[in-house]
């Protein structure tokens, strides 16, 4: 009788406390941490690239998101904020759109990264949903970042050479690729793991 009473009390206590959340495997934790680190790196690369803004060197001219510069052999670069003086049709308006889209990509990526980190630090029944939303925000950041790059390339298509792209342009290109890679990886690993809501039913 006493043994049965103890079992009954244990079952009641277990119901009150709820089921224990199963521990994640080392592989899953490692992959999620790697996604967060790579997303952080993408945000840093994109931020530095946009702040510098000098993306294309064409002969003696340097085109950027914020400035247009002329370079002489024996003098420092002469930079102007008035992009109309570059004599490229639609450059001033197009660059304004490109930098706005690229900057918005960084903002969206920061929010997505925050949700990814919160979902791992504060684990609850909504962690998977937070992770999924964060991954979707990284996907939106990829679309915006790619849009900024595409606008820049279309505007300066007549001045573009493969070796003319600067390191800052390739930083933005890499960041855009990392946004996509981390978003796809985050959504994929979320689909492979079993939701906690399903585990509570057992």
N, C-alpha and C positions, 0 to 999 in steps of 0.2 A: 504493500500500500504506500509506504513512504517513498519507494522508488518511483512509483507511478505519479505521486504528487510532485516530486521533484521534476520529472519529465514535463508535466503539465505546466509548472511554473516556468520552466526553461523555454517552452514553446511560446508562452504568453510574453515573456520578456523579449524573445526574439522578434515577435510581431510588433511590439512597441518600438523597439530600436530600429527595425527595418533590416533588410538584407545588407550585408557588407558589399561595398563596391569592389569588384574584382580588380586585382592589380594588373596594370598594363605590363606587357612584355618589354624587355629591354630594347628590342628592335623597334617597336612602335614608338617608345619614348625617344629613342635616338633619332628616328626619322622626323618626328614632330619638332624636336629641338633643332635639327638641321634646317628644316623649313623656316623656322623663325629666324635663325641666324642669317640664312641666305636672303630672306626678305628684308632684314635690317640692313644688310650690305647693299641691296638694291636701292633702298631709300637713300642711303648715304651717297651712293654713286650718282643717282639722279639729282639729288640736291646740289652736289658740287658741280655737276655738269651744267645745270640750269643757272646757278649763280655766276659761274664763269661765262658761259654763254657763247664763247668763241668756238664755232663748230666747223668752219670751212675756210681754207686758205686757197685763194685762186690768184696765182701770179703775185701781184703786189697789193692785193686786197684781202682783208680778213673780214668775213661775214659772221655775225653773231646774233643771238636773240635780242640783245640790248644795244649793241653798238655796231657801227660800220667803221672799219679802220683802213687807212692806207699806209703802206709800209715802204719806206725808202731805205736805201743801202746805208746811208751815213746819218740817219736820224731815228729817233724813237717813233713808234707807231702813232699816227694822228687819228684819233677816234672821235666819231660824231654820233650823237644820239638820234639825230635827224636822218632816218634811213632813206628818206626821199632822195638825198644827195648821192645815193649809190646808183641811181638811174636804172633801177630794176623795177619793172612794172608790178605794182601791187605789193612791193616788199614791206612797206611800213605797216599796212593793214594786216598782211599775212603773218608777219613776225609777231605782231601783237596777239593774234589768234594762237600762233604756235606756242608762245611762252605761257599764255593763259592756260592752254590745254595741258602742257607739260607740267606746269605748277600744280594744277588741279589733280594731276595723276599722283604727285607726291603726297598731297593732302589726303586723298582717298587711300593711298597705300599705308599711310601712318595710322589711320583709323582701322584698317584691316589688320595691320600688325598688332595694334593694341588688343583687338578682339582675340587674335590668336594667342597672345601671351596670357590674357585674362582667363581664357578657357583652360589653360594648363595650370595656372596658379590656383584658381578657385574652381575646383572640380565639383560639379553638381550635375543634376539631370539635364541642365541646359548647356553643358559644356560642348557637346557635339554640335548644337545649333549655333553657338557662338563661333566655333571653329569653321563651320560651313559658311557663315556670313562673312567672316574674315577672309576666307579663301575667295569668295565671290567678289569682295571689294578689291582684292589683289588682281583679279581678272579684269575688273573695270579699270584699275590703274594701268594695266597692260594696254588696254584699248586706247586710253587717253594718251599714254606715253607714245605709243605707235602712231597715233594721229598727229602728235606734235612733230615727230620725226618725218612723217610723210609730207606734212605741210612744208617743212623746211626744204626737203629735197625737191618738191615740185616747184617751189618759188625760185630756187637757184639751179634748176636743171641744166641751164646753159653754161653755168660756171663750174659744174661738178666734175672733178676727177677723182679716181679712187684713192690716190695718194694725197688728195687735198683735204680729206677729212681729218680733223684734229683729234687728239686724244680725248678731249671732252665730248666730242660726238660719239666716239666709240664707247665711252663710259655710259652715255645715255642709251645707246643701243644695247649694251650689256645689261643695264638695269631693266630695260623693257623686256628682254628675254627672260631675266630672272623673275620678273613679276608673273609672266605666263607660266614658267616652269614651277614656281612655288604654288601658284593657284591651282594648277592641274594636279600637282602632287598632293596638295592639301585635300582637295575634293576626293581624290582617289583613295587615299588612306582612310578618309572618313567613311567611305562606302565599304571598305574592307572590314572595319571593326564593327562589332555588334553593339547596337544601342543599349544603354543601361535600362531604358524603359522595358525592353523585352526581357532582360535578365531579372527584373523585379517580379515578373509574372510566375517565375519558376519557384 
